Amino acid sequence: MFGIVRPCRHRLGERLGAQWMAHLCGLCLALRKDHGQFARFVTNYDGLLISVLTEAQAERQDGWRRTAGPCPLRGMRTASVARGEGAHLAAAVSLVLASAKVRDHVADGDGLLARRPVAVAARRVAASWGAAGARGGVAVGFDTAVLLDAVERQTGIEALAGPGTPVLTVTEPTETATAAAFAHTAVLAGRPGNAEPLAEAGRLFGRLAHLLDAVEDQEADAASGAWNPLTATGTPLTEARRLADDALHGIRLALREAEFTDGALVHRLLVHELRTSVDRAFGTASCAHGAVKSASGPSAPPGGPGTPLPPRPPRAPRGLIAGCAVWLGLACTCQMCCGEFEDPWTRQRREGLCSNTDCSDCGDCCSCCECCGNCGDGCDCCDCGCDC
């Protein structure tokens, strides 16, 4: 469950990249603390947006970060991770929606879930996650009944949908669920005035998530005979793209109505990275850092801003078994794709797979800076008054 917002950390920059990883690890650890080790499987990139939104609105205070111990997913290094009610709300929402996803796959008979013993086990896991998510929601004052109701209605709506049914009829339950989750971040952060615009942003984000999932899966669904909202309703890709672009614009406008203490990461993820997700789903993607180095101008003077940190002293290589364990952890994250990572065996620093891609598309840049991918610590676009 990687989600639709999968940012390249070269575009995020050092500061925003560190914040993003703090929320991702915070969600994972909140799931473990509240619901056990197995619950960490539902860690996903979209779920951490709940934690990001909560922290972005709240007044700064001590206790927002803690140092977590070594983890295979971080190359066995410690890290500063997010903590607090935002992470726990993200964990609760992730569990409930993961439960719904599993039940949906069981109902469709996807893959191994077509076998009765596997389906029975999957139903039990889904029921456990749903109950755990409900308990987690209560702990932070969020009634997950709205999510469960959306899940139940989704099945009925899909059963009745056919050619000519507006595709937005099918996406409505997802929109309702994400609107409720986004709005509750305003309650947790003590910004009740943000609830309405964030509910609108959440509603449109849910629409995008449903549409992009349908676009990316349409060919595979057709080959396997699985139900797909675009195919079932006869919605062409041109209409799906129009709806996606409208949702992007609506999210941008809704975020302008909300007040943030520090909205840089929210803006980066829900404006720029979300547009990249749409481009990727429709086959018009480009990811950036490959050309950023050549476009960023002369190198920084020694000791100046942007100067790379000195290399760490070499450490002893890992053994075969330990290296395999670290490799498995890295393979479950985006570090081997878009980030830098430590080789599981030699411990050498390596570039992810997208390091050789052309990331020069700056079509979504703010007028106040050359390109949001070139700003070192990340472009604080939400403060520059630009129209992006």
Disulfide bonds with the S-S distance in Angstrom:
none
